Amino acid sequence: TISSRKSHFSNKYVSIVQNWTRLSINDTAVTLSQLVGRYNVPSKGKYYLEIIGLLCNDLSWDGEYKHACLEDPSYMKLTDDWAHIYVDSLGANENTLDRDVGIGHWRMSNKVVSMPLQTRYQPEGCRANKDERCLLPMSKDRFDPYQFEFQNQNESSLIQDRVLAVNEANQNILLCFVGLSHAREMAAAVNLWLQKLNTSNIKAVSVDAQFPRFVNRQFIQNNIIGRKCTRTVIAAGQWSVGRIPPGSKYARLPPTQFPQYRDEIHNMIVDLQASDANGIFLRSIHYNSLGEVKLTCPPQDWRHPAVIDQLNMIIKNLTQSMGVQFIDTSQIIGPMWDAAGDFCHYRNDDISSSEALYMLGRLLPFEI
């Protein structure tokens, strides 16, 4: 049984099947095992279903996953190319997530003929050599018909009102994004919105921290309190499980095991709560696409969905139990989990723009 799965659920809207649970059904002769997933779409109709199997065995909580190889993407698909289901009920369908709760959905343009959305990946040898066999699996064209539609259709107008209130009050707000390259990309995307909204009173900056353990008391004092960050968003996890650049002094470090990552996040939150830092948020870690370095065996990079899901579960559970605000952008990133241009970063696209706008909505004050 393929235990770690990823999916596309697509037609007028694109979503993912998630929250998989295993059910046992007792028959008179045998006990059958079923996997049940949940999806989130706002409209009835026909939806194409693609499910892929990433790993043959679940990753254990305290086990070593450094040598756990992903399945060959040419053979990991578990569904037929044109597999589909019909959604004929919303809300009452027990396999559908609550449609009244969420950020929004990715919607297909009405001008495009509907086609199944197939997983994008980077075949072996295509990282440096883009020959013809690489073009179709790596193409981003499949995502072009989709645009993110906020559940609150006045999202940008509401944020514009808050920016106007900040300007009129002549208040200065510094939004600090802690992490590394993904934090830099997010700060850049937020600043693009701030330029469009014509404000110089609000600025976004990135603050480097490769690992959660680096966000200690000295770091907090120097880089968060010392910078006078009004709001701070922390997402350190890419280097914890990713391919560290060969020239880095951390290049020989193995991927962080899940118990260690939990301890690092826990200790980081303890230090944050013991400090005078205000306006602290933790953010969900971004998915990475199936680039070549994740598909080698053994892998050179472990930022595939099975690992990222575990990191995000750790962050979500600790923020809930320790009373820290959590910003979960997975409803924006999740359905487009394989769309990053370089198989890692979301930049200069509708994904990064939509996430940045949502981030502003969570960070800017409602009242001045």
N, C-alpha and C positions, 0 to 999 in steps of 0.2 A: 504494500500500500504506500502510495506517495503521501507523506505526512505533511509536508510544507507546500502550500499552494498559493498561487496568485491568479488573478482573473481580470477580464474585462467584461462588462455588462453593457451593451451598447445598442443604440439606435437613435431615436430622437434625443435622448440623454445618454451620457456615459457615466457609469458608476463601477463599483467593484463589489464582488461577493466577499463578505468578511464575517468575523465572529463565528468561525466554524466550530461546531460541536458534534461529538460522536454519540449516536443513539443506538441502542441495542434493541432489537425487536425479537421477541420470543415466538417462534413458530412452533407448531406441534412437533416438528421433526428436528429443526435446527434453529440456532440463534443467529439472526442476521444483524450485520453492523452497517449503519448508515451514517453519512456525513451530511449535516444540515448547515447551510450558510444563509446569511442575511444580506439583503440588498436595500438600497435607498434610491428610489426614483419617484418623481412627482407626477408621472403621467402613465396611464394604462397603454397597452399595446404590445406589439411584438418587439422582443429584445434579443439580439444575438448574444450568445454566451460562449466565452472562451475561458477554459480553466487549464492552467499549466502546473505541472509538478516540479518543484524546484529541487527537493531533496527526497531521497528514499526513506529516510528516517528522521523523526523529530530531533531537534537539538535539545539536549538535556540541560537543565538549569545549571548544574555544576560540572558539566562535562567539557572536555576539550573539543573545540570545533575548528581548530586551525587547519586540520586536514580533511574536513568535511567538504566534499566536492559537489557542486551543483550538477544536475543532469544536463546532458547535451541539449541545447535549446532546439535543435532540429527534431528531437524526439520527445520533448517534455510535454507536448500538448495532449491533454486527456479528452478533449472534445473534438467533434468533427468541425471542419472549417465553417459550415453553415448551421451549426447547432443553435437552437433558439428556444425560447419559451414565450408564453403570452402572459403578461401581467393584466389580469382582469379585475383586480380588487386592490384598493389602497387603504391602508389603515387597518382594515379587518384581517389582512393577510399576515399571518403570524411570522412569515419569513421576510417581511418588509420592515425596515427600521421606521420609527416614528417620522412621518413626513413633515410634521410641524416643528421638528427640532433639527437645526442644522444651519450651515452658512449659506449654502446654495448648491447649484448643480452645473455641470458642463453640458451645454446644449448645442446640438448640431444645427447648422444653418439650414433653412428650408430650401435653399437653392441647390443642395447637394443630394445626390442619390445615396440612400443609406447602404452602407457596406459593413460587414463585421470588422471590428477593431482588433487587429492582431498584435501580439506582443512584439515590440521592437527590441533588437539585440545586436551585438557586435560579434560577428563570426570570428573564429580563430584566424589570425593573420591580417585582420582588417584594421587594426589600430594604427598601423603605419602605412599599409598598402590598401588603398581604396579601389580595388579592381571591381569588375562588373558584378561578381558574385556577392560583393559587400553592399551594393547599392540598395536593393530592396529591403533586406533585414534591418538596415541602419536608417532608412529614410524616415524623416519627420513629417512627410506630407500627410500621413494618415491622421495627424492631429489637427491639421489646418481647419477642418470644418467646424471645430468646436470652440465655443467661447464660454467663459464662466458667467453665469447668471446668478446674482445674489438673491437670496430669498427676500431680503428687503431691497426692493428695486430702487429705493431712494438712498442707497448706501453712500454714494459719492456726494450727494447733496447734503446729507446729514453731517458728513465729515467736513465738507466745505463750510457749513455753519459753525462748527466748532473751531476751525482754523480762523474764521473771521472774528470770532469772539476772542481768541488768543491775540490776534493782531490789534483789535480795538482796546484790549486791556494792556497792550504793550508788555505782555508776559513772554519771557524766554523759556523755551522748553528744549531740553537736550535728551534725545532718545539714543540710548547706548545699546548696541547689539554685540554680545560677547560670544566669541567662538573663533572661527578662523575664516576660511574663504567663503563659506556659506553665510556667515555674519556680514562679511564685506559686501557680498552680492545683495543681501537684504537691505543693508543701509543704503546702498546705491539705488535700489528700487524705490525705497521710501522717499529718498531725496528727489527722485524724478516726480513723484506725486506732489511733493511739497513745492517744487518749481511750478508745476501746472496750477497749483492752488494759490500761487503768488504770495508766498509768505517767506520772510527771512527770520521770523521769530522762532521757528521750529526747525531744528536740525537733527540729522541722524548721523551717528558715527559708529564705526566698528572698533572693538577692543579685542586684541588677540589673546586667546587662551586655548591651547591645543587640547587639553584634557580637563575634565571636571576637577581633578585634584589640584590644578593650578589656580583655581578660584578659591584661594585661602584668605585668611584674615589680612595679610599684607597686601595681596592683590586687591581685595575689596576696598581697603583704605586708600590705596594709591590710584586705582583705575576706575572705581565707581564713585566713591565718596569724593576723592580728590578731583575728579573731573566734573563734579556736581551734576551727575546724571539725574534727570528728572524721572525717567523710567528706564529700567534696565531689563533686557530680554536675553536670557542665557540659553544657549543650545550647544553644548560641547559633547560630541559623540562621533563625529566623522573620523577624527584621528584615532579614537579609541579602538575602532574596528576596521579602519581603512588601510590602504597601501600608503605608507609613509614615504615621502620622497627620499630617494637613495642618498642624497647629500645631507640629510638631516641627522642630528645626533641621536634621534629616536628611531632611526631606520631599522634597527635590529630588534625592536620590541615586538613581541607577539601581540595578537589582538587581545583586548581586555576581556577576561571572562566575566560572565554576567554577575556573579556574587561580588566581584571586585568593583564592577561598574556601579552596582547598587550602593556599595559602601562609599564610593567616591561622591556620588550624588547626595547621599545622606549627609556626609561630612561637609560638603559644600553648603547645603541648606542650613546646617547647624551654624556654620561660620557666618552666613548671611544674616540669620536671625539674631545672632549675638552682636551684630554691628549696628551702626546708625544708618545703614543704607535703607532707602525707602523706594517704593514703587518697583519691586522685584517680580519678575515673571520668568518662568521656565517655558521653553517652546519645544514642540515635538521635533524630533530629528528627521531630516529629509530622507526620503527614499533615494536610492541610486539606481540607474538603469543597469541592465545586464551587459556591462562592458567586458572586453576580452580578459582583463586582469581578474575579473570575478569568476570567469568561466574556465580558467586553466585548472588543471588538477595536478598537485594541490593548488588551491586558489592563492592569488597574491593580494587579494582585497576581499573583505568579508562584509561589505556594505550592501548585501542583498536583502530583500524584504523580510526573510525569516529572522535575520539578526536585528534589523532595524525595528521590527515589530516588538522584539523582546526589550530593546532599549527604551522604546516609548512606553511600554507597559510599566517598566521600572520607574520612569519619570512620573507617569500619571499616578501610580499608586503612592509614591512618596510625597508628591505635592498634595494629594488629597489627605493623607494621614498627618502631614506636618503643617498644613494650613498655608500653602504657598500657591499663588495664582499660576495657572497653567494655560497656555495658549496652544490649542490643538488645531493645526492647519491641515490635518490629514484629509479633510473633505475636499480641499482644494488640490493638494498634492497627490492624494491616493489614486484617483481615477487616471491621472497622468503620470503615474509612477515611473514609466519607461520613456518619458518624453525629453529628458534633459539632453541638450544638444551635445555636450561632451561626455554624456553618460554619467554625469555627476552633479553639475551646477544648473540651477534654473536662473537664467539671465536674459534680459531683453526680450521677454516673451510674455504671453498672456498669463502664464502660470505665476511668474514672479510678480507681475503687476497686480494680479488679483490678490495674491497673498499679502503684498505690501499694503494695499488698500484696506484689507481686513485687519492687518496689524495696526494701522493708524486708528481704525475704529475702536480697537481694544485699548489703545494706549493714550489717546487724547482725552482730556478731562471732559466730562459732560457739562460741568459748571465751572466758570472762571471766577 
